[in-house]
Amino acid sequence: MSEKILIIDNDPDMVTLLSMLIREKTPYKAEVTNNPLEAVEMVKQDGFSVVIAEMKMPVLDGIEILEAVKHIAEDIPVIILSAYGDVESALEAMHKGAFDYLAKPFRKEQILFAIENALDSVRLKKENGRLKEQLLTTVH
């Protein structure tokens, strides 16, 4: 099964750019929305491997989306994007569990690298869990 990436940004150009980039440069599927409330529902319904969220949006900001995603499924990495890349918001996002924080404008390679790192992290955690389970069943 191919991994799915959810992109949440109120800038239509950004969601188009990111979904095109993911579609053209990776084997992953991208789903997009500009509605943060819809995004939270999408995370509840679908099995997303990574969530990419804009920091500043109406209704719910990136931190609130991050918290909602972590409440739904703690193991989904969330990458925060911000056009207002200040240190304070980056620290807050990382403290609350963001996998990465990228300031706009970013290079294509940066977002692709962040996505791959997030997916590698998830894969390693799953593999670690499987190995621990095997070890426990072998020992007992």
C-alpha positions as CSV (number, residue, x, y, z in Angstrom):
1,M,0.0,0.0,0.0
2,S,1.4,3.4,-1.0
3,E,1.6,6.0,1.7
4,K,-0.8,8.9,1.7
5,I,0.2,12.4,2.6
6,L,-2.4,15.0,3.7
7,I,-1.6,18.7,2.8
8,I,-3.5,21.4,4.6
9,D,-2.9,25.0,3.5
10,N,-5.3,27.9,2.8
11,D,-3.1,29.0,-0.1
12,P,-4.5,27.2,-3.2
13,D,-1.2,27.7,-5.0
14,M,0.7,26.0,-2.2
15,V,-1.5,22.9,-2.1
16,T,-1.3,22.6,-5.9
17,L,2.5,23.0,-5.9
18,L,2.9,20.4,-3.0
19,S,0.5,17.9,-4.5
20,M,2.2,18.1,-7.9
21,L,5.6,17.8,-6.3
22,I,4.6,14.7,-4.4
23,R,2.9,13.2,-7.4
24,E,5.8,13.8,-9.7
25,K,8.8,13.1,-7.4
26,T,7.6,10.4,-5.1
27,P,5.5,7.2,-5.2
28,Y,3.1,8.6,-2.6
29,K,-0.4,9.8,-2.9
30,A,-1.3,13.4,-1.9
31,E,-4.7,14.5,-0.7
32,V,-5.3,18.2,-0.1
33,T,-7.7,20.5,1.6
34,N,-7.7,24.2,2.5
35,N,-10.2,23.6,5.3
36,P,-8.5,22.7,8.7
37,L,-11.7,21.3,10.2
38,E,-12.1,19.0,7.1
39,A,-8.5,18.0,7.6
40,V,-9.1,16.8,11.1
41,E,-12.0,14.7,9.9
42,M,-9.9,13.3,7.0
43,V,-7.3,12.2,9.5
44,K,-10.0,10.5,11.6
45,Q,-11.3,8.7,8.5
46,D,-8.2,7.9,6.4
47,G,-4.9,6.3,7.2
48,F,-2.4,9.1,6.4
49,S,1.3,8.5,6.7
50,V,2.3,12.1,7.0
51,V,0.4,15.4,7.5
52,I,1.8,18.7,6.2
53,A,0.0,21.8,7.6
54,E,0.4,25.5,7.2
55,M,1.0,27.4,10.5
56,K,-1.2,30.4,10.0
57,M,-4.8,29.5,8.9
58,P,-8.2,30.7,9.9
59,V,-10.3,28.5,12.3
60,L,-7.5,26.2,13.3
61,D,-3.8,27.0,13.0
62,G,-1.0,24.6,12.4
63,I,-0.4,24.0,16.2
64,E,-4.1,23.2,16.7
65,I,-4.0,20.8,13.7
66,L,-0.8,19.2,15.1
67,E,-2.5,18.7,18.5
68,A,-5.6,17.2,16.9
69,V,-3.6,14.8,14.7
70,K,-1.5,13.7,17.7
71,H,-4.8,13.1,19.7
72,I,-6.2,11.0,16.8
73,A,-3.0,9.1,16.0
74,E,0.2,9.9,17.9
75,D,2.4,8.1,15.4
76,I,1.5,10.3,12.3
77,P,4.4,12.7,11.7
78,V,3.3,16.3,11.2
79,I,5.4,18.8,9.1
80,I,4.6,22.4,9.8
81,L,5.1,25.1,7.1
82,S,5.2,28.8,7.8
83,A,5.6,31.9,5.8
84,Y,6.2,33.6,9.1
85,G,9.2,31.5,10.1
86,D,9.9,32.9,13.5
87,V,11.9,30.9,16.1
88,E,9.2,31.1,18.7
89,S,6.5,29.4,16.6
90,A,9.1,26.8,15.4
91,L,10.0,26.0,19.0
92,E,6.4,25.7,20.0
93,A,5.6,23.4,17.1
94,M,8.6,21.1,17.8
95,H,7.8,21.1,21.5
96,K,4.2,20.0,20.8
97,G,5.5,17.1,18.6
98,A,5.9,18.4,15.1
99,F,8.3,16.2,13.1
100,D,9.7,19.1,11.2
101,Y,9.2,22.9,10.7
102,L,10.0,24.5,7.3
103,A,9.9,28.2,6.6
104,K,8.5,29.4,3.3
105,P,9.8,29.7,0.8
106,F,11.5,26.4,0.9
107,R,13.4,24.4,-1.8
108,K,11.6,21.4,-3.3
109,E,14.4,19.2,-1.9
110,Q,13.7,20.4,1.6
111,I,10.1,19.3,1.6
112,L,10.9,16.0,-0.1
113,F,13.7,15.3,2.4
114,A,11.3,16.1,5.3
115,I,8.7,13.7,3.9
116,E,11.2,10.9,3.4
117,N,12.6,11.4,6.9
118,A,9.1,11.4,8.4
119,L,8.2,8.2,6.6
120,D,11.6,6.6,7.5
121,S,10.9,7.4,11.1
122,V,7.5,5.7,11.0
123,R,8.9,2.7,9.3
124,L,11.7,2.4,11.9
125,K,9.2,2.7,14.8
126,K,7.0,0.0,13.3
127,E,10.0,-2.3,12.6
128,N,11.3,-1.7,16.2
129,G,7.8,-2.6,17.5
130,R,7.8,-5.8,15.5
131,L,11.2,-6.8,16.6
132,K,10.4,-6.2,20.3
133,E,7.3,-8.3,19.9
134,Q,9.3,-11.1,18.3
135,L,11.9,-10.9,21.0
136,L,9.2,-11.1,23.7
137,T,7.6,-14.1,22.2
138,T,10.9,-15.8,21.7
139,V,12.0,-15.2,25.3
140,H,8.7,-16.4,26.8
